[in-house]
């Protein structure tokens, strides 16, 4: 941010990634908000108002943050009429200070509606019309490694393998669970989680079992906890120490 001197700063959440180095979620927030110091005069801060830590942030350089989220009571930019369309995305109505519009967020997952709200808030600050913002959302392509749907003759693959943390992995499991037929989750180690890594991995396995994933394949030393978490709640789970073991 020192090099970029941003006009608009956006923070989408304060999760548990990087706990190994920053120790607490408060430490993660402190690190992320450092960029506010480098924001240009008159710049804007856009924050996820549904996040319990981000929602506590007050004025930055004399201006109130623009909060977005699914909670319409505390956010200036929010969504209503949210309706999942399975793997085809989510329909919703997005409300901005200057107007509202209905759209389909083409990448599945409720968390993608939150991302669309962040983009809408930024677009609004940049002077885009609601029609331009709608068009941008509905033409959004998925990219490999990030909630990317691959259709084959026999299978539908959900490629969400570019990095991960417990929050994003559970969100990916939610998307997987929208599919039809047998649901198999192939999950790997999550790094930089600090001393609580075992419990955090285990929580992912427990969540997979809770929502009804049919089979969990966990790969990697730390992911043994994912398999054990899933198995403890009755889901079939397999653990492989390496990718080579899994492919054998």
N, C-alpha and C positions, 0 to 999 in steps of 0.2 A: 504493500500500500504506500510505502514511502516513495517508491518509484512512480507509481501510477497516479497518486494524488486523486482519488476517486471523487466523482461528482455525486454518486449514489452508492451507499453502502447497504448491502443486504445480508442478513443472517437468517438462515432458515430454521435452525434448531441448535440446541445445546445438548448433544448426546453424550455417549460414554466412550467414543473413540478417542484415543490419545491419553486415556487415564494413566497409562504407564509413566508418562512424562509430566503431565500437568496435574495429576493426583486427584483432583475433585472436579465436578461439573462447574463449580464456581471458578476454578482455575482455568477451565476451558473457555468459559465466558469472558474472563478477563483477557485471555490471549486473543480471542476473536474480536473483542471490542477495541483492541489497540488501534485498528485501522481508522477509528473515528478521529484520532488525532491528526491523521494525514488527509482527511476529507477536505475538499476545497471549501472556502467560505461560501455560505449559501447553499451548500449541498444538502442532501436528504438521506435519512436513515430509514430503511424498510425492514421491519422485524415481524417474526411470527408471533402474534399475540396469543396464540394457543399454548406457547411454550411457557411453563411456569417461571423460568428464570428471565427469559427475554422480555416477558410482559412487565417486569419490574423496572425496566430501564426508563429513565425520565428524559427530559430535554437534552439534546446534544448540540453544542455550539448555539444555544438559544432557540432551537427549533424542536418541536415535539416529533418523535418518531411516527412513521406511518405504520400502523399495525394491521396485519392481515390474518385471516384464519377462518375456521369453520364456525366459531362462536360469534354469532352476529351481535351479541350484546356488548362485546368489548373490542371489536375490530372495525376500522373504517372501511376496509376492503374485505368482503366476506362472500360466502357462497350459500345459496339455498337450493331446495329442490334437487339435492344430490342423489343421483340414482345410478348405481353400478350397472354396467352393461356387460358384465363378464370380462372376457379377455379383449373385448372391443373398446374398452375405456369406461368413462364415466360421464354422464350428462349432468349438467348443473346450470344454475343461474348465478352469474357473478355480478356483484354490486360494487360500484365505484362511486365516489362522491359526485361525479358528473353524469352518472347513468348506469343502467343495468343491461345485461345481454345474456341470452341463453347460448350454450355451446356444448360441444362434446370434447372432453379431454381424451385424445385418442390413445394414450398410453394407460394401461389399467392400473388400478390402485388408488385408494382414497388419498394417499400421500401425494399423488400426482396432482390432485385438485389443489392441495395446499401450494404446490410448486407453481401451478397456473395462477393462483392468487398473487404470489410474489411477483411473477412476471407481469401480471396486470397492473399491480401497484407501480412497478417501474415504468411500464409503458405509459401509464397515466401521467407520471411526473415528467416524462419526455415529450408529452404533448400529443401522443397518439390518440386517435378517435377510438370509441368502443368497437366500431366495425373493424378497424385495423388490428386491435388487440384480439378480437374474436378470430379473425382470419389467421393470425399468428399461432394461436393456441390450437386451432383445428388442423393446421398443417404441420404440427410438431412431429418430427420423425423420431423414432427410437434409435438408439445407437448401441452397437455391440457392447455387451458387458453391463449395460444399464437397463434392466427391465425390458429386454429385447426379446420379442416373440419370434420364434422360428418354426414355421409349419413344414412338416415332412409328410410323406405318404401315410406313415403309421403313427407318428408322434407329434405332439406340440411341445417344443422346448422353450423354457423360460430362462434366458441367459442373463443372469444378474451377478456375474462373477467378478466384476471389477471392484475389488476391495469390499469390505463389509464391517459392520458392527452389529450388536444385538438388535438395535432398533430397525436398521435397514433389512436385516435378515428376516426378522419377524414380518415386516411389511412385504417382503418378497414371498414369504410363505402364504400370506393372505392372498396375494395375486395368484399363486399356484393353486390355491384352494378354490378359486373361481372357475377353474377348468372343469371339463366333464370327463368322467372316467377315472381310472386309477391314477393316483397322484404320488409321484416318487420325488423326494427331495434329496439332491446330492449336495452336501454341505461341507465346507472346509474350515480350517482354523481362522480365527479372527485375532489379529495382532494388536499390540499396544493397549491392552485392556487392564494392565496392572495386576496387583495381587488378587483381585476378585475374578480373574479370568475364568477359573473353573466354574464358579457359580453362574457367571454370565453365559458361558457356553451351555451349561446344563439347562438354563432357563429357555434357551432356544429349542432344545430337544423337547422339553416339557410343553412348550407352546405348540410345536408341531403335532404332538399327540393330542393336545387340547382341541385343536381345530379339525382333527380328523385326517391328517396326512397318512396315506396307506403304508408307505415305506420310507425310512430315513437311512441314507447311506452317508456316513460321516468319515471324512478323510483327513488324516493328520493327527499328530500327537495330542494336541489340545482338544480336538474334536471328539475324542473318546467320551468326553463329558456330554456332548450333544447326544450321542448314541445312548448313553446311560440314562440321560434325562427322558428321552423319548420312550425307551424300554420300560422305565419305571412306571409310566402311565399306560402301559399296555400296547404301545405301537411297535410293530416289527422294526427293528433297527439293526444295522450292520456297521461295524467299525473296521476301517482299513488304515494302517499306519502310514502308508504312502500311496501316491497315485498309481504307482506300478502294481501294488498289491490289488488295488481296486480294479485295474484293467486286466489283471491276470485271469 
